[in-house]
Amino acid sequence: MCGIFGYVGKKPAAPILIEGLKTLEYRGYDSAGIFVPGFGVVKSVGPIANLEKKITSDIKGDSGIAHTRWATHGPPTELNAHPHLDMSGSVALVHNGIIENFRELKESLVVQGVTFKSDTDTEVLIKLIGSLYAGNLYEAVKNALKRVRGTYGILVQDEHRPDVIVAARMGSPIVLGVGADGNFVSSDPSALLTHTKKVIYLNDGECAVIKKDSYEILNLAGKKLQKNPETVEWDLESVQKQGYEHFMLKEIFEAGEVIESTIRGRLILEKGKVRLGGMDAVLPKLASLNRLVIVGCGSAYYAGQVGRCMLEEYAGLPVEVELGSEYRYKRNLSDKKTAVLAVTQSGETADTLASLRSAKKLDLLTLGIVNVVGSTIARETDAGVYNHAGPEVAVASTKAFISQLVVFAMLTVLIAREKGMSQAEAKKILDELNALPSVIKKYLSDTKDIKKIAKKYSGYKNAMYIGRKFHAPIASEGSLKLKEVTYIHAEAFAGGELKHGSIALLDKDFPVIAIAPKDDVYEKMISNIEEVKARSAPILAIATEGDSHITDVADDVIFIPKVHPILQPIVSTIPLQLLAYYVGVEKGLNVDRPRNLAKSVTVE
């Protein structure tokens, strides 16, 4: 994996391909390459700037395909970078995903005299396609993919037919962009916004034959499909930095606007009700559930854990939270009154998607909380909620996580009202949720104290995060952010678990970030902080404004506004995001694109 871009049209392709790859840089990569018929393949290791330097002549071709790669099969080298060529050297392929049976395919090709130069599964696929190619590129791709097991999003192009690109998808996103000066194709709709907002999402098992003024969608059986373009809601400005030093900082500071977008048109304040249009059809089923299983990965998993606290506390609904990478392999003992809720920013997370499909096989009600309209999980769930957070460019999730918590708060009130929550109690929550954007915008108007504290804590090699109840998963999310963007080893525990083993780690060089707002477990958290203090560990507390006692037990304090308990985790998250950001900047790291990470994980 990681980023795919293609163009066939009326303009010189090379600059468009390079621009497309730059738009996809946020996804993370270690090498890049392009193929332009009539010019051939150019590849390089490292940033796209290295690739640009190697393109020394004027490329006249008006079509081509391009790729940014995160190494999976084989290290990041030019030989392993995409595009790869067939034996003739004239048919090129770029590929996201993993071909699981590449070894057996490779063995059969070697018997036929096919040779290989790289360590990749991708080279096996293009040489399989080349071995089947007899003049019709789509037929060759279709017949090759029938022999493949695994996931793929691919573009294929023939040197001798520069007017055609063949795309195909199975488990890894591919989206067409229908433009005035040609047609485009990418793994991410954000890369298309410079050229068009009219897009067509391929489903699994679908192919596209793309020309400059036409396109055709077919399945692997050769049947033609009718698919009309959709309009992307985002605009180009939303994926630009707008004066911020990094995308991550911009996206943290967008928290207020994100909440406004997430709640817009969904709160009926005078009645104390929530309207989630995507859930209307299944609302009676939601109210009668015996159990809800929330599935997610990374930050989405931690959002699900906060959601569990909300739903159990206020809606009385039993909830389990499962890792997407594990749920599909469990023996799931579920009845027909169990629903599975997939939480994912991209809507393409491979592990979460596989878990969702496992639930569908059990004929369970499937739901989604998804940010990307038209994504696979959004299409495959029975019902769901869009975040409306807009595009998130930095690899470490910030604003998408905030919007997921907001959706969980709304979902909780929606279900709780069906199960007997009073109008007055619901109205109190929703009034505060409606006011939350203003609270957060005011809070973010002055972050200099957090920046100063981050400088102090940037020199440590380890950190521990603790919290209780709603804030135990927020501690895990804070720990994850620090790991992602600073490479500092960080762990997270429920505060009460310290004495059950992890406290052995603590000394003067092992700081603890304690999330201790004034709530119903505040006194318990103070006791946990006292335990930390007795071990001489530096203590940074996240505490409620006006808490005069916290400064007696903590070395440093970041104060946050007090809001309704169900909303407090949303506010508590923001200083943890800023702490990780400022520590990463202090260490001189690329906080937007941390090493070894990809934005959308579309392989298992």
C-alpha positions in Angstrom: 0.0 0.0 0.0 -0.4 3.2 0.2 -1.5 5.8 -2.5 -2.7 5.4 -6.1 -3.3 8.0 -8.7 -4.0 7.8 -12.5 -5.0 10.2 -15.3 -6.0 9.9 -18.9 -7.0 13.1 -20.7 -5.9 16.0 -22.8 -3.1 17.5 -20.7 0.5 16.4 -20.0 0.2 13.6 -17.4 3.4 13.8 -15.5 2.7 17.1 -13.6 -0.8 15.9 -12.8 0.5 12.5 -11.5 3.2 14.2 -9.3 0.6 16.6 -7.9 -1.7 13.7 -7.2 1.0 11.9 -5.3 1.8 15.0 -3.3 -1.8 15.2 -2.3 -1.6 11.6 -1.0 1.7 12.2 0.9 -0.3 12.4 4.2 -1.0 8.7 4.0 2.6 7.9 4.6 5.1 6.2 2.2 8.7 5.2 1.7 9.1 5.2 -2.1 7.2 6.5 -5.1 7.0 6.1 -8.9 5.2 6.9 -12.1 4.5 5.3 -15.5 3.8 7.4 -18.6 3.4 5.5 -21.9 6.1 6.6 -24.3 8.4 7.6 -21.5 8.3 4.5 -19.2 8.8 4.1 -15.4 10.6 6.4 -13.0 10.9 5.3 -9.4 12.7 6.6 -6.3 13.1 5.9 -2.6 12.2 8.6 -0.1 10.1 11.8 -0.6 8.4 12.6 -3.9 10.9 15.4 -4.3 13.5 12.7 -5.1 11.2 11.4 -7.8 10.7 14.8 -9.3 14.5 15.3 -9.5 14.8 12.1 -11.6 12.2 13.4 -14.2 14.7 15.4 -16.1 13.1 15.5 -19.6 9.9 16.9 -20.8 7.3 14.1 -20.8 4.7 14.6 -23.5 2.3 11.7 -22.7 -1.2 12.6 -21.7 -1.9 9.6 -19.5 -0.2 7.6 -16.8 -0.4 5.9 -13.4 1.5 6.6 -10.2 2.0 5.2 -6.7 3.4 5.9 -3.2 4.4 2.8 -1.3 4.7 1.7 2.3 6.8 -1.4 2.3 5.0 -4.7 3.0 6.7 -7.4 0.8 10.4 -6.4 0.7 12.2 -3.3 2.0 11.9 0.2 0.5 14.1 0.0 -2.6 13.7 1.2 -6.2 13.3 -2.4 -7.3 10.4 -2.9 -4.9 8.7 0.5 -5.6 5.8 0.7 -7.9 4.9 0.7 -10.8 6.0 -2.9 -11.8 6.1 -4.2 -15.3 5.2 -7.4 -17.0 7.8 -9.6 -18.9 7.4 -7.5 -22.1 8.2 -4.3 -20.2 5.2 -2.6 -21.7 2.4 -3.3 -19.3 2.6 -1.5 -15.9 0.7 -1.9 -12.6 0.3 0.0 -9.3 -1.2 -1.9 -6.4 -2.5 -1.4 -2.9 -3.3 -4.5 -0.8 -1.7 -7.9 -0.4 -1.9 -10.9 -2.7 -2.1 -13.8 -0.3 -1.4 -16.6 -2.7 1.4 -14.8 -4.5 3.9 -17.6 -3.8 2.0 -20.3 -5.5 1.2 -18.0 -8.4 4.9 -17.1 -8.6 5.9 -20.8 -8.7 3.5 -21.5 -11.6 4.9 -18.5 -13.5 8.5 -19.5 -12.9 7.7 -22.9 -14.6 6.6 -20.9 -17.6 10.0 -19.1 -17.7 8.9 -15.9 -16.1 11.6 -14.2 -14.1 11.3 -11.7 -11.2 13.4 -8.7 -10.0 11.7 -7.6 -6.8 10.5 -9.1 -3.5 7.0 -8.0 -4.0 3.7 -9.7 -4.4 2.7 -6.9 -6.8 5.3 -8.0 -9.4 3.7 -11.5 -9.4 0.3 -10.0 -10.2 1.5 -7.9 -13.1 3.5 -10.8 -14.6 0.4 -13.0 -14.2 -1.6 -10.3 -16.1 1.1 -10.1 -18.7 1.1 -13.8 -19.3 -2.7 -13.7 -20.0 -2.6 -10.6 -22.1 -3.7 -11.1 -25.7 -4.7 -7.7 -26.9 -7.6 -6.9 -24.5 -6.3 -5.5 -21.2 -9.5 -5.7 -19.3 -9.9 -9.4 -20.2 -6.3 -10.1 -19.0 -6.9 -8.2 -15.7 -10.2 -10.0 -15.2 -8.8 -13.4 -15.8 -5.8 -12.8 -13.6 -7.9 -11.6 -10.7 -10.0 -14.7 -10.8 -6.9 -16.6 -9.8 -6.0 -14.2 -7.0 -6.7 -14.4 -3.2 -6.2 -11.3 -1.1 -6.9 -7.6 -1.4 -6.2 -5.2 -4.1 -6.8 -1.8 -5.5 -5.0 -1.6 -8.9 -4.4 0.4 -12.0 -3.0 -1.2 -15.1 -1.8 0.4 -18.3 -0.3 -0.7 -21.6 2.5 1.2 -23.3 0.9 0.5 -26.6 -2.6 1.6 -25.5 -2.0 4.9 -23.7 -5.7 5.9 -24.0 -6.9 3.2 -21.6 -6.4 2.6 -17.8 -8.0 -0.5 -16.3 -8.8 -0.2 -12.5 -10.0 -2.9 -10.2 -10.9 -3.2 -6.5 -11.2 -5.9 -3.9 -10.9 -4.7 -0.3 -8.7 -1.6 -1.1 -10.4 1.6 -2.2 -10.5 2.9 -5.8 -12.5 6.0 -6.8 -12.9 7.5 -10.3 -13.0 11.2 -10.8 -15.0 12.4 -13.8 -13.4 15.6 -15.1 -13.8 18.1 -17.9 -10.2 17.6 -19.3 -10.1 13.9 -18.8 -10.8 11.3 -16.2 -8.9 10.5 -13.0 -8.6 7.6 -10.6 -7.2 7.4 -7.1 -7.3 5.5 -3.8 -8.5 8.6 -2.0 -11.2 11.1 -3.2 -9.2 14.0 -1.6 -6.6 13.6 -4.3 -9.2 14.3 -7.0 -10.5 17.6 -5.6 -8.1 19.8 -7.6 -9.7 18.4 -10.8 -13.2 17.4 -10.0 -15.8 16.8 -7.3 -17.7 14.2 -9.4 -16.7 10.7 -8.3 -17.6 7.1 -8.6 -16.7 4.6 -6.0 -15.9 1.1 -7.1 -17.2 -1.8 -5.0 -15.4 -5.0 -4.3 -15.3 -7.2 -7.4 -15.7 -4.3 -9.8 -13.4 -3.1 -12.6 -13.3 0.2 -14.6 -12.1 0.8 -18.1 -11.2 4.4 -18.2 -10.6 6.7 -21.2 -10.2 10.4 -21.5 -13.9 11.1 -22.4 -15.6 7.9 -21.2 -15.6 5.1 -18.6 -17.1 1.7 -18.3 -17.8 -0.2 -15.0 -17.9 -4.0 -15.1 -17.7 -6.9 -12.7 -15.4 -9.8 -12.9 -18.0 -11.8 -14.8 -17.8 -9.2 -17.6 -21.3 -7.7 -16.8 -21.6 -4.0 -17.5 -22.8 -1.9 -14.5 -24.6 1.4 -14.4 -23.1 3.8 -11.8 -23.7 7.5 -11.7 -21.2 10.0 -10.3 -21.6 11.3 -6.7 -20.6 14.8 -5.6 -17.8 15.1 -2.9 -18.9 17.4 -0.2 -15.4 18.6 0.7 -13.5 21.3 -1.1 -9.8 21.8 -1.8 -9.4 24.5 0.9 -10.4 21.9 3.6 -7.4 19.8 2.8 -4.9 22.6 2.9 -3.0 24.0 5.9 -4.6 27.4 5.8 -1.6 29.1 7.6 -1.0 26.4 10.2 2.5 24.9 10.6 1.1 21.4 10.4 -2.1 19.7 9.4 -2.3 18.1 12.9 -2.4 21.5 14.6 -5.0 22.8 12.1 -7.2 19.7 12.7 -6.9 20.0 16.5 -8.0 23.7 16.2 -10.9 22.7 14.0 -12.5 20.8 17.0 -15.2 23.5 17.5 -16.1 23.6 13.8 -16.1 19.8 13.7 -18.6 19.5 16.6 -20.8 22.1 14.9 -20.8 20.1 11.7 -21.4 16.8 13.5 -24.4 18.1 15.4 -25.9 20.4 12.7 -29.5 19.6 12.1 -29.5 16.7 14.5 -30.5 18.2 17.8 -34.2 19.0 18.6 -33.4 21.0 21.7 -36.9 22.0 22.8 -38.0 18.3 22.9 -34.7 16.9 24.2 -34.4 14.7 21.2 -31.8 13.7 18.6 -32.5 13.1 15.0 -30.0 10.7 13.3 -31.6 10.2 9.8 -29.4 7.2 9.0 -30.7 5.4 12.1 -34.5 6.1 11.7 -35.3 2.8 10.0 -33.7 0.7 12.7 -34.6 2.8 15.8 -37.2 0.3 17.1 -34.5 -2.5 16.9 -31.9 -0.3 18.7 -34.3 0.3 21.6 -34.9 -3.4 22.0 -31.3 -4.6 21.8 -29.9 -7.1 24.3 -26.4 -6.2 23.4 -24.3 -3.9 21.2 -20.9 -4.9 20.1 -18.7 -1.9 19.0 -15.8 -2.8 16.7 -12.9 -0.5 15.8 -9.1 -0.2 15.5 -6.7 2.3 17.1 -8.4 5.6 18.0 -11.7 4.3 16.8 -11.5 1.5 19.3 -10.9 3.9 22.2 -13.8 6.1 21.0 -15.9 2.9 21.2 -14.8 2.3 24.8 -15.9 5.9 25.7 -19.1 5.1 23.8 -19.6 2.0 25.9 -19.4 4.1 29.1 -22.0 6.6 27.7 -24.4 3.9 26.5 -24.3 1.8 29.6 -24.4 4.8 32.0 -27.2 6.8 30.3 -29.1 4.3 28.1 -28.8 1.2 30.1 -27.6 -0.8 27.1 -25.1 -3.6 27.6 -22.1 -2.9 25.4 -18.9 -4.8 24.4 -16.0 -3.2 22.6 -13.9 -5.4 20.3 -10.7 -4.8 18.3 -11.5 -5.1 14.6 -8.4 -7.3 14.2 -9.7 -9.8 16.7 -13.5 -9.9 16.5 -13.6 -11.8 13.2 -11.6 -14.6 14.6 -13.7 -15.1 17.7 -16.5 -17.5 18.2 -19.3 -15.0 18.4 -22.1 -16.1 20.7 -24.7 -13.6 19.6 -28.5 -13.7 19.4 -30.7 -11.8 17.0 -31.0 -8.9 19.4 -27.3 -8.2 19.1 -26.1 -5.4 16.8 -22.5 -4.7 15.6 -21.4 -1.1 15.3 -18.3 -0.4 13.2 -16.4 2.8 14.0 -13.9 4.0 11.4 -12.8 7.4 10.1 -12.0 6.2 6.5 -14.7 3.6 6.2 -12.1 1.3 4.6 -10.2 -0.1 7.6 -9.5 -3.7 6.5 -9.8 -5.3 10.0 -13.0 -3.5 10.8 -14.5 -4.2 7.5 -13.7 -8.0 7.9 -15.4 -7.9 11.3 -18.4 -6.2 9.9 -18.7 -8.9 7.2 -18.4 -11.6 9.8 -21.4 -10.0 11.6 -23.4 -9.9 8.4 -22.8 -13.6 7.9 -24.4 -14.1 11.3 -27.4 -12.0 10.1 -26.9 -9.4 12.8 -27.9 -5.8 12.5 -24.9 -3.9 11.4 -24.3 -0.2 12.0 -21.6 2.3 11.2 -20.0 5.5 12.4 -18.0 6.7 9.4 -16.5 9.9 8.2 -16.1 9.3 4.5 -19.3 9.4 2.5 -19.5 6.5 0.0 -16.8 4.4 1.7 -17.2 0.6 1.8 -18.3 0.3 5.4 -20.8 3.2 4.9 -22.3 1.2 2.0 -22.3 -2.2 3.6 -23.9 -1.4 7.0 -27.7 -1.6 7.5 -27.7 1.9 9.0 -25.4 4.4 10.4 -24.2 8.0 11.1 -21.8 10.1 9.1 -19.4 12.2 11.2 -19.3 15.2 8.8 -15.8 16.0 10.2 -14.4 16.8 6.8 -11.1 15.3 5.5 -8.4 14.5 8.1 -4.9 14.7 6.6 -2.6 14.2 9.5 -2.0 10.5 10.2 -2.7 10.7 13.9 -6.5 11.1 14.3 -7.6 14.2 16.2 -10.8 15.8 14.8 -12.2 12.5 13.6 -11.8 11.1 17.1 -13.6 14.2 18.6 -16.5 13.8 16.1 -16.8 10.1 17.0 -17.3 10.9 20.7 -19.9 13.5 19.7 -21.8 10.9 17.6 -21.7 8.5 20.6 -23.1 11.2 22.8 -26.0 11.8 20.4 -26.5 8.1 19.8 -26.7 7.6 23.6 -29.4 10.2 24.0 -31.3 8.8 21.0 -31.4 5.3 22.5 -31.9 6.5 26.1 -35.0 8.6 25.1 -36.5 5.4 23.6 -35.7 3.6 26.8 -37.2 6.1 29.2 -34.7 9.0 29.7 -36.7 12.1 30.7 -37.0 15.0 28.4 -35.5 17.3 31.1 -32.4 15.1 31.5 -31.9 14.8 27.7 -32.4 18.5 27.2 -29.7 19.3 29.7 -27.2 17.1 27.8 -28.2 18.5 24.4 -28.1 22.1 25.5 -24.6 21.6 26.7 -23.6 19.7 23.6 -25.0 22.6 21.5 -22.9 25.1 23.5 -19.8 22.9 23.3 -18.3 24.4 20.1 -18.2 27.8 21.8 -16.6 26.3 24.9 -13.9 24.6 22.9 -13.2 27.6 20.7 -12.7 29.8 23.8 -10.4 27.1 25.3 -8.3 26.9 22.2 -7.8 30.7 22.1 -4.8 30.4 24.4 -2.6 27.2 24.4 0.7 28.7 25.4 0.7 27.0 28.8 0.4 23.6 27.1 3.2 24.4 24.7 5.4 25.4 27.7 4.6 22.2 29.6 5.3 20.1 26.4 8.8 21.5 26.2 9.4 20.4 29.8 8.1 16.8 29.2 9.7 16.3 25.7 13.0 15.1 27.3 11.5 12.0 28.9 11.7 8.6 27.2 8.7 7.1 28.9 5.3 8.2 30.1 2.2 6.7 31.7 -1.4 7.9 31.3 -4.1 7.2 33.9 -7.8 7.9 34.1 -10.9 6.3 35.5 -14.4 5.5 34.2 -15.0 7.7 31.1 -11.4 8.8 31.2 -9.7 5.4 31.2 -10.1 5.1 27.4 -9.2 8.7 27.0 -5.9 7.9 28.8 -5.3 5.2 26.2 -6.0 7.6 23.4 -3.6 10.2 24.9 -1.0 7.5 25.2 -1.5 6.5 21.6 -1.1 10.1 20.4 2.2 10.5 22.2 3.5 7.2 20.8 2.4 8.1 17.3 3.9 11.5 16.9 6.8 11.6 19.4 8.0 8.0 19.5 8.1 8.2 23.3 7.2 4.9 24.9 3.9 5.4 26.6 1.4 3.2 28.4 -2.1 3.7 29.7 -4.0 2.2 32.6 -7.2 2.7 34.6 -6.1 4.6 37.7 -7.1 1.8 40.0 -4.9 -0.7 38.2 -1.6 1.0 39.2 -1.2 -0.9 42.4 -1.8 -4.2 40.5 1.6 -4.1 38.8 2.3 -1.1 36.6 3.3 1.1 39.5 6.6 -0.8 39.6 7.7 1.1 36.5 7.5 4.5 38.2 10.5 6.6 39.3 11.7 10.2 38.8 12.3 9.6 35.1 8.8 8.1 34.4 6.2 10.9 34.3 2.5 10.2 34.7 -0.2 12.2 32.9 -3.3 11.9 35.2 -6.7 12.8 33.7 -8.6 14.1 36.8 -11.6 16.3 36.1 -14.1 17.0 38.9 -16.5 14.0 38.4 -17.8 11.2 40.5 -14.4 9.4 40.6 -12.4 12.5 41.3 -11.5 11.5 44.9 -10.4 8.0 43.7 -8.1 9.7 41.0 -6.6 11.9 43.7 -5.7 8.8 45.7 -4.1 7.3 42.6 -2.1 10.5 42.0 -0.9 10.4 45.6 0.3 6.8 45.0 2.3 8.2 42.0 3.7 11.1 44.0 5.0 8.7 46.7 7.1 7.0 44.0 8.7 10.4 43.0 7.3 10.3 39.4 6.6 13.7 37.8 2.9 14.3 37.6 1.0 16.3 34.9 -2.7 16.5 35.7 -5.5 17.4 33.4 -8.0 19.0 35.8 -11.1 21.1 35.9 -10.8 24.9 36.0 -11.1 26.2 39.6 -9.7 23.0 41.2 -7.5 24.5 43.9 -6.5 21.1 45.4 -4.9 19.6 42.3 -1.9 21.8 42.5 -1.0 20.3 45.9 -0.5 16.9 44.4 0.6 17.5 40.8 3.8 19.1 39.5 2.1 20.6 36.5 -1.6 21.2 35.6 -3.5 21.8 32.4 -6.9 23.2 33.3 -9.9 22.4 31.2 -13.5 23.7 31.2 -16.1 21.8 33.2 -19.0 20.4 31.1 -21.7 17.7 31.5 -20.0 14.4 32.5 -21.1 12.7 29.2 -19.3 15.4 27.3 -16.2 15.8 29.5 -14.1 13.2 27.7 -14.5 15.3 24.5 -13.0 18.4 26.2 -10.3 16.3 28.1 -9.0 14.9 24.8 -8.0 18.2 23.3 -5.1 19.0 25.7 -3.7 15.5 25.3 -3.7 16.0 21.5 -1.9 19.3 21.9 0.6 17.9 24.3 1.5 15.2 21.8 1.7 17.7 19.0 3.9 20.2 20.8 6.2 17.4 22.2 6.7 16.1 18.6 7.4 19.5 17.3 9.9 20.2 20.1 11.7 16.9 19.1 11.9 18.1 15.5 9.7 15.3 14.1 7.3 15.2 11.2 4.1 15.1 13.3 1.8 14.9 10.2 3.5 11.8 8.8 5.0 9.6 11.6 7.3 6.9 10.6 5.9 3.4 9.8 2.3 4.6 9.9 -0.4 4.9 7.2 -3.5 7.0 7.4 -5.9 4.3 6.1 -5.0 0.8 7.0 -6.4 -1.3 4.1 -4.5 -4.5 4.7 -4.6 -6.9 7.6 
